[in-house]
Amino acid sequence: MAQKNETPVLIMSLLLTLALLGGGAWWFFNRLSPGMLGPGSPTASGNSNSTSASPGNGSATPIQERLSAGEKVLFAAEILPQKQAGVEAIAAGNFEQAVSDLEAALQANRNDPEALIYLNNAQIGDQTAYTVAVSVPAATFVNPAQEILRGVAQAQTEVNQAGGINGVPLKVLVASDDNDPQISQQVAEALADNSEVLGVVGHFGSEATLAAVEIYQSAGLVMISPTSTATQLSEVGNYVFRTVPSDRFTAAALSRYMVNTLQAQNAAIYFNSESAYSQSLKDEFATALYGDGGQILAEFDLADPAFSAADTLQQAAEQDAEVLVLVANTAMLDQALQVVAVNRGQLRLLGGDSIYTPKTLQVGGEAAVGMVVAVPWHILSDPQAEFVQSSRSFWGGDVNWRTAMAYDATQALIAGLENNPTREGVQQTLNANSFAIDGATGTIRFLPSGDRNQAEQLVIIESGSRSGYGYDFVPVQ
């Protein structure tokens, strides 16, 4: 694969992306995307796969402007007038009017989780409530941020409609951290200093989470991440939990599939050296693969300014690689999709959970068919499950694993509050050997490390109509 052959492919890929982001914008922002609802919601904006904010970007914003229980909108794009009126009413203490306005906003856009959380909070008004916080990258990674909020909003709505936690309603404080480690630290400090906050769902990326966890641990405030998978989180302390399996589980699932199902032993791996998640998954996969009898022949850094998909594929072929393993984080998805486009199905493809996004289907297209991705949960794995049915009723479409894991994280905090509504009480409940509750994705229980003991699922990209892009993620049979 000579360098000159890469240019037309990349140009075509760029033109396709521009066409889809431009001419396809109406579809992308105005209908559901079955199987992963968030990116297709009417209010979704921005690109969940854009480069993450570099440390310090946006840090000039006062931290209180990044926190909202309904007094301000954090997802700023395409704000419906009814939603804006609702938050203004909450800020003025007019909760009755806020309820009316936010109900109207949800009638116009039923799958806006921020509006639903603020509606729930407005219905509580000045009543005594238990408060939990959720920290998401509302301004920089809109789609996954909304996916996470949907899980929190659904759990909050269900418990409040059922009478609350021992009669006390649940309030949710939303924080916007840009997935920036520096800002996530500031958010963590603000939440830790707020004595009303009894637990935190978040953060999104492993880097942002790792930057904040020591603050939560020192403050004695439970944090449960629904999406951070880096193995370093297992070593922080006993106030740090996660409902998503760690990278060790992902690596084991991908390695076994490669060796046992694909009957392949030689892999080339693509990663981001600047991402704790990507580095963690790369290292865990290498360990698992060597244990299964395979080997990593080449490693390629997607963050290298001189990165060339064509050049790296040529090197991988020359070293007799049979499988390409993409462990890019969200910020490097575009570079990973360049590899998919240039490869054009020649070598088999495996991917980590950050590859599980509509953009992979949209831009990868036919070149991505056959790629196998490890995810914590897929809605088609048990389509008759109670959570699957209820989430469709809430959001008018299918949700993905980020929503399910955030729902489970919120349910775990609710269980802790039911037992003992204090910061220490929540930690003691979740840390107990006997703790086990039913969640969206099965039983929720935690290992002494705070990790969830649950295997990953494998999905494969095939032609299909559920996503609206002509291709779908479906469970590996």
Buried (B, 14 or more C-beta within 10 A) or exposed (E): BEEEEBEEBBEEBBEBBEEBBEEBEEEBBEEBBBBBBBBBBBBBBBBBBBEBBEBEBBBEBEBEEBBBBBBBBBBEEEBBEBBBBBBBBBEEEBBEBBBBBBBBBBEBBBBBBBBBBBBBBBBBBEEEBBBBBBBBBBBBBBBBBBBBBBBBBBBBBBBBEEEBBEEBBBBBBBBBBBBBBBBBBBBBBBBBEBEEBBBBBBBBBBBBBBBBBBBBBEBBBBBBBBBBBBBBBBEBBBBBBBBBBBBBBBBBBBBBBBBEEBEBBBBBBBBBEBBBBBBBBBBBBBBBBEEBEBEBBBBBBBBEEEBBBBBBBBBBBEEEBBBBBBBBBBBBBBBBBBBBBBBEEEBBBBBBBBBBBBBBBBBBBEBBBEBBBBBBBBBBBBEEBEBBEBBBEBBEBBBBBBBBBBBBBBBBBBBBBBBBBBBEBBBBBBBEEEBEBEBBBBEBBBEEBBBBEBEBBBBBBEEBEBBBBEBBBBBBE
